[in-house]
Amino acid sequence: MFRRFVAGFVALATCVVVAPAAVATGLDPLPLAGFGQILVDDARQRVYLTGGASSNTVVALDSRGRVVKKADGQFGATGLVLSADGKTLFAALATGDAISAISTETFKETARYPTGPQTCPVHLARTGGILWFGYGCADAWTGGVGRLDPAATAPVSLNEQGEALFQNAPLVRAAGDTVVAGQLATSLSSTWVYRAENGALTRIVNGEVAGSNLTDLSLTATGSTLFTAAGSRAQVQAFATESLAAQGAYDSGHSANAVTISKESTHVATGAYTSRPKAVSVYRLGQTTAVRSYELDGYVLADRGLAFSADEKSLYAVVQGANDPRPRLVVLSRPFD
């Protein structure tokens, strides 16, 4: 799913809803066996990608999409999150039973925090200086939410999710003091909303509002609104995090599999597992007509494969070939205007 930015990262043309944009062809695959997560580091003009459980590498691209750094030995690197000061990139090592810390300056590993045998940490989120990770191996219903405090004497603790049960590693997202954990892939998928207080999680509300086969979650910057993308739905849905009351929906096409919110929380991008027109669409929050739609020219959007740049001039999309799991990265230009 990895790709190159203009002479590496392929730029996609924009379009209005009635005329989906065409995608440039001949996208080069990235040096990853699969796709785990995309994370944009605007302060350093980099994009980070992982290859998931089948890969052991984190790659960093420059603003032109060229691979400038690689961190190897990152066993099953999947989830990514930056420290509050942006100096450290944390990676969840799904097959390494640990979370690694990588310097964003040197791209060398500076620390590794074991999470325990057979914990399989997959997803990461952060509130302040605390990291929350979704962990769980296979389908054993032993998934949970763990906490990593790099400054603590005993930095890692497990089972922070209270009474929630997860079949495997839950997807975790955070914004402000709100932390959300979602059960992926099952029917029905449960969603749990917490408030992070004094290094612990306090449950606010939970429910099965997302439908079946939940794939992605996103939060507004304040954490007040949650967006869900689920395979059973043809829409990305919005919910108030205090109550899980419905707050509208945005058409994505069948098999919604990605959602991301712009930095200023003015727009939402939706994605679906399809190669048809309107595979990716951008909406102004509160409006039901897309301001931009894009097609992916025979490729399919990877699960959780969307991310806005902080300047909101680009929307990154990770795509895969029908029979090729290697990621390719495309840039959807001018997502708003």
N, C-alpha and C positions, 0 to 999 in steps of 0.2 A: 503494500500500500504506500510505499514511499515514493516520492516523486521529486522533481526538481522544479524550482521557481524560475521562470524566465531563463531559458538556457539551462534548465535543470528543474526548476519548479515550474510547471507548465501553467501559464496564465489562461484562465477561461474568460470568454466574452460574457458580458452581462446581457440581460434581456428583460423585457416586461413580461407579465404573466402570460399574455397571449402568444408570445414567441420565445419559447425557452432557448437559452443559449446553447451553442454547440461547444463541445469540449475538444481541445487539441488532441490529436491522436499520437500514438507512438510513445506513450508514457513509460519511462524507464522504472523498473522495480527497484525498491530500496534494498539495502543489504540486511534484510530482516526476514526470518522464516515465516512470520505472521505479523499480526497487529495487536498491540496491547492498548496504548493510549497515546494521544497527541496532547502536547502542552506548549503554549506559546509564551516565550519570555521576551516581551517587547523591550525591556530595559537593555537587553543585550542583543536585540534583533536576531533572536534565534528561535527555532522551533525544535522541540525535543519529541522523539518517538521511541516507543518500545515495541518489541516483537511478541510479547505475550509469553505464555508458558513454554512455547516451542523454541524460544530464542534466548540468548544470554547476553544481549547487547542493548545499550542505550545509545542512540545517535543524536548528534546536534547538527543542525543545518544553519547556514548563514541566511541573510535576507534574500539571497539569490537562489536559495535552495540547494546549495552545495554542502555535502557532508564535510564538516570542518573538525569534528571531534567524535571519537567513539570511546565508550567505556565498556570494556569486555569483562567477562567473569561475573556478570549480573544475572544470576541463574533464574530464568523465568521472569525477567523484569516485565512488569505490567503497569501498575498504577504509578503515577508521578504527581508530585506536588513541590512547589518551591517554599523555602523558608520565608519568614516575614520580611527579612532584609534582602532576599533574592540571592544570597551568596551560596546557598546550598540547595541542590536538587536531591530530593528523596525519591527512592524507587522501591516499590514493593516487589520482593523476589518470591514469586509464587512457588517455584521449585527449590528455592534456597532457604525457606523458612526464616527469613530475615528481611529487614528494611535497611537499605544502604544509603549512605550520605555521600554525595558527589559534589565537589567544588565546581561551581559554575565558571570559575576563572580558569582553573587548570584542567577541568573535567577528569580529575583523578578521584578515586574513592578515598574519603577521609575517615569514615567510620562505618561500622556495620552493627546493627542491633538485632540479635537473634530473637525470634518470636516464639520459639519452642518447637519441638519435633512435631511433624505432621500438622502444622498450623496453616500453611499455604496462604500467606497474605497476598491479596490481589489488588485491592482498591485503596486509594489514599485520599484524605481530605485534611484540612487544617483549620483550626480556630486559634488565633493568637500563636503562641509557641507550642501548642499541643497538636500532634498528629493523631487522626483517627483512621484506623485501617479495617477494612472488611476482610475477614479471613475464613478459611474453610476448605477442606480437601474433598474432591469428588462430590458425591451426592449423599453424604452420610448424615445430614441434618445436624452437623456439628459446627455450622457456620456461626460467626459472631462478629462483634465490633470490638477491636482492641484499641488501646491508647499507647502512644509513644511520646514521652516527654524527654527529649535529649538532655535536658539539664538535670534530671532527677538521678538520684543514686541508683534506684531500681527503675530504669526508664520505661519498661514494657509491662503492661497489664492486659489481661484478656477478659472476656465476658462483661464488657461494659454496656451491653445492649439491654440489660434487664431481662424481662420475661419473653422477649422476642425470640422466635425460633427461625433459623435460616437453613435451607437445605444445603447450601454451599456458601461461598463468600458473598456477602451482600455488597451491592454497590453503595458507596458512601459519597455524599456531597456535603459541602459546608459553605455557609456565607454568614457573616456577622457572628452571632452566637448560636445559629441554627445548624443542626446536623441532621441529615436525612439518611436513612438506610433502607434500601429496597431489595426485596427478594427477586432475583433475576430468574427468568425463563419458565417459572411454574404457572399453573392455572389454579386458582387466581394468585396474583402476585401481591404480597403484603407490603405496605409502605409505613415506616415508623419515623416520626418526627420527634427530635429531642432538642433540648436547650443545653448548651455546654455551660456549666457553672462550676467554678472552683475545681477544675480538672475532672469533672464527672458529667455524665449525661443524665438529664431528667426528662422522662417521657412527657411529651405534650399531647400527642394524638397518634393513632394508628388506624389503618383501614386498608381495604382492597379496592380502592377507587381507581387504580391505574389499569385494571383489567388483567388479562393474561399475557404471559411472555414479556414482562417488563424488560426493556433493554437499556434505557438511558434515563437519567434525571438531570435537571439543571435548576439552579436557584437564581433569583434576582440578587443584586448586590447586597441588599439589606437582609435577605433571607426570608422575606415576607411572602413570597410566591414561589411555588414549586411547579415545575413543568415535567411531564412524564411522556415518554415514547415507549409504546408497547406494541408487540407484534399483532395483537388481536384488534388493534385500533387503526383507523385510517386518519386519525387526528392526533396531534400533540395536545394534551390537555393541561390546563392550569388549575392550581388549587391553592387556597390560602393555607399557609403552614400552621396557623393557630388552630384550624378546625377541619382542614381538608375539604372545605366547602368549594364547590366548582367556581372557577373564575374565568371561564371561557375555553375555547378550543381553536386550533389552527390546523387547517387541512394539510396533511402530509402525503396522502395517498396510502394505499394498503401496506401493511407491515411496517409501521413507523419504527425506526431503529436508531434515531439520533436527534438530539435537541441541544442547542446552546444559546446562551443569552449574551448580548453585547455588553461591553464593560459598563456603559451608562444605563443599562437595563431599559433601553428604548426599543430594541428589536429582538425578535426571536427567530432563529433559523431551525427549520425542521428538515428531517431527512427520512427516506424510506428505502428499504431493501428492494430496489428495482432499477432497471436500466431504462425505464420509460421516461418520457418528458416529465418535468417537475419532480425529479428525484430529490431535489433540494429546493426549498422555498424560504424566503425571508419576509417576515411580517412586522409591521409596527405593532407594539403591544396594544391590545384592545381593538385592533382592526382585523377583519376577516378576509380582506383582499390582499394577496401577496404584492409586495413592491418589487420583488425580483423572483424569478424562478430559473432553474438551471437543469439541463440534462447532462448525463455523464457518458454519453457516446459509447454505450456498450459495456462500460464498467458498472460495478455496483458499489454503493456506499458501504463502507465498513461500519459495523456496530460501534456507536459512540465516536464516529469519525468526523465530527465537525468542531471547529474552534474559530472564533473571531480574533483578529488582531486587536490590540488595545486601542489603536488609532481608528479602528472600525472602517478602515479602507479595504480590508481583505477578509474573506471568509475562506478558511482552509478546509479542504475535504480530503479525507483519506479514502481511496478506492482500491478495489481488488478486481482481478479478472475472474471470469466465471469458473475457471479451473486452475487458478493460480493464487494462492493465499498471500504471496508477497505484497506488501503495501506499496502504493504509489500515491504521491501527494500532488494535488492540483490546487490552484488558487482561483477562487471565484472573486473577480474584481468588482469594485463599486457595488457592494451589496445593498446600499441604502438609496443612493441618488440615481 
